[in-house]
Amino acid sequence: MKTGRLEAFSDGVLAIAITIMVLEMKAPDDTSFKALLMITPVFTSYILSFIYLGIYWNNHHHLMQVSQKVNGKILWANLHLLFWLSLIPFTTSWIGENEHYTETLPVFVYGFVLLMCACAYFLLEKALIQYHDDNSELHKLSKRRLKDYASFIIYVIALPLAYINTWLSILCYVLVAIFWLVPDRRLEKAPE
């Protein structure tokens, strides 16, 4: 089967996740600048999570553009990815409600969800590669995975780091997002 329905469904889920995140942000009761500063942690966590969802949407789009077909295994792999991505609004809200990002468990869970999103995306890529011919554009994905492996390592370091220093853990999450702001060039250069 073609990729169109999978793409459309995924786009819808990501759009809903972003909408839920923004609806979780409550405007301050007061109209002062001080009141606005009080919601800075919530807004900051929203920005990081919005960037992450944007990165996944962008790379998913490019991945689907070089895919010609999908099967049941790929549909389930995509649903697995969407499951973890759909948890980002919850973890964003939880980490943002902690005024100074000093509570360990919300920072840990946020990072765990990000790690699971990365694992799920990797499994989706693997399923797509296996389902396509050896000379397809997708097979370029199985080479030079430095950014993938570096991201996994940083997430794995960041998780226990949340119990030592939450700010260092959050810095790791920001670092991975910076890595991926530029879409995967292996996919971006592929002909559509």
Secondary structure, 3 states (H helix, E strand, C coil): CCCHHHHHHHHHHHHHHHHHHHHHCCCCCCCCHHHHHHCHHHHHHHHHHHHHHHHHHHHHHHHHHCCCCCCHHHHHHHHHHHHHHHCHHHHHHHHHHCCCCCCHHHHHHHHHHHHHHHHHHHHHHHHHHHHCCCCCHHHHHHCCCHHHHHHHHHHHHHHHHCCCCHHHHHHHHHHHHHHHCCCCHHHHCCCC
